[in-house]
Amino acid sequence: MNNLESSALVEYLFNHAFHEELIFRFLPLTFFARWVYYENKIKCDTSSFRTIAVIAVSSIIFGWLHGGFWNIFVQGVYGVVFATIFIFTANKMPTSFGRGTRSVIGLYAATCFHAFSNYAIMSAALN
């Protein structure tokens, strides 16, 4: 694989990883956190049953859309890993960044890990 093909592959995988993280992690978890905290005045905790339920549902859908029932057990587990990276990265940022900026940084971290995982899988498959 030459450099042009490699850079095109990285761009392709990063774009797909970004859109998947936006749809399956950022939007559900950010909207859920805002709804729980602002509407119900409940502290949004990453270990709460509700948060785990949102992660589970989005990960099951993520796995299912990657090819069907059996993909839930591979891509669905990856979805849980990506959601965990998103949450822990966003929660480790200083509060001076603000809630929205911290969520975006979590999105970037999960996207980078997702893109790297995609690249590793595609590199192994192409060799």
C-alpha positions in Angstrom: 0.0 0.0 0.0 1.5 3.3 -1.0 1.3 6.6 1.0 -1.6 8.0 -0.9 -3.7 4.9 -0.4 -2.7 4.8 3.3 -3.6 8.5 3.9 -6.9 8.0 2.0 -7.7 5.0 4.2 -6.9 6.9 7.4 -9.1 9.8 6.3 -11.9 7.4 5.4 -11.7 5.5 8.7 -11.4 8.7 10.7 -14.5 10.2 9.1 -16.6 7.1 9.7 -15.3 6.8 13.2 -16.2 10.5 13.9 -19.8 10.1 12.5 -20.3 6.9 14.4 -19.1 8.4 17.7 -21.2 11.5 17.1 -24.4 9.4 16.6 -23.8 6.5 19.0 -21.9 8.2 21.9 -21.9 12.0 21.9 -25.6 12.6 21.1 -27.2 9.9 23.3 -24.9 10.5 26.3 -24.9 14.3 26.1 -28.6 14.6 25.7 -29.2 12.0 28.4 -26.9 13.8 30.8 -28.5 17.2 30.2 -32.0 15.8 30.5 -31.3 13.9 33.7 -29.5 16.8 35.3 -31.4 19.8 34.1 -34.9 18.4 33.9 -34.9 16.1 36.9 -32.2 17.8 39.0 -30.6 14.4 39.5 -26.8 14.1 39.6 -25.7 12.3 36.4 -23.3 9.6 37.6 -21.4 7.4 35.2 -22.1 4.4 37.4 -25.8 5.0 37.6 -28.2 2.4 36.2 -29.7 4.9 33.7 -26.3 5.8 32.3 -25.4 2.1 31.9 -28.7 1.5 30.2 -28.1 4.3 27.7 -24.6 2.9 27.0 -26.0 -0.6 26.6 -28.8 0.4 24.2 -26.6 2.6 22.0 -23.9 -0.2 21.9 -26.5 -2.9 21.0 -27.8 -0.7 18.2 -24.2 0.1 17.1 -23.3 -3.6 16.9 -26.6 -4.5 15.2 -26.1 -1.9 12.5 -22.6 -3.2 11.8 -24.1 -6.4 10.4 -26.8 -8.1 12.5 -27.3 -10.0 15.7 -23.8 -11.6 16.0 -22.1 -8.3 15.5 -23.6 -7.1 18.8 -21.0 -9.4 20.5 -18.0 -7.7 18.8 -18.9 -4.2 17.7 -21.4 -3.9 20.6 -18.6 -4.6 23.1 -16.4 -2.0 21.2 -19.3 0.4 21.6 -19.1 -0.1 25.4 -15.4 0.6 25.3 -15.8 3.7 23.2 -18.5 5.0 25.5 -16.3 4.4 28.5 -13.5 6.3 26.9 -15.9 9.1 26.0 -17.3 9.4 29.6 -14.0 9.1 31.4 -12.2 11.5 29.2 -15.0 14.1 29.4 -15.2 13.7 33.2 -11.4 14.0 33.7 -11.3 17.5 32.1 -11.2 20.5 34.4 -14.6 22.0 35.1 -13.2 25.4 33.9 -13.6 24.0 30.3 -17.4 23.9 30.7 -19.7 20.9 30.2 -20.0 21.3 26.4 -16.2 21.6 25.8 -15.6 18.5 28.0 -18.1 16.5 25.9 -16.4 17.5 22.7 -13.0 16.5 24.1 -14.5 13.1 25.1 -15.9 12.9 21.5 -12.4 13.5 20.1 -10.8 10.9 22.4 -13.4 8.2 21.5 -13.1 9.1 17.8 -9.3 8.8 17.8 -9.4 5.4 19.6 -12.2 4.3 17.3 -10.3 5.3 14.2 -7.1 3.7 15.4 -9.1 0.4 16.1 -10.6 0.6 12.6 -7.1 1.2 11.1 -5.6 -1.7 13.0 -8.3 -4.0 11.8 -8.2 -2.8 8.2 -4.3 -3.0 8.1 -4.4 -6.6 9.4 -7.1 -7.5 6.8 -5.2 -5.9 3.9 -1.9 -7.6 4.7 
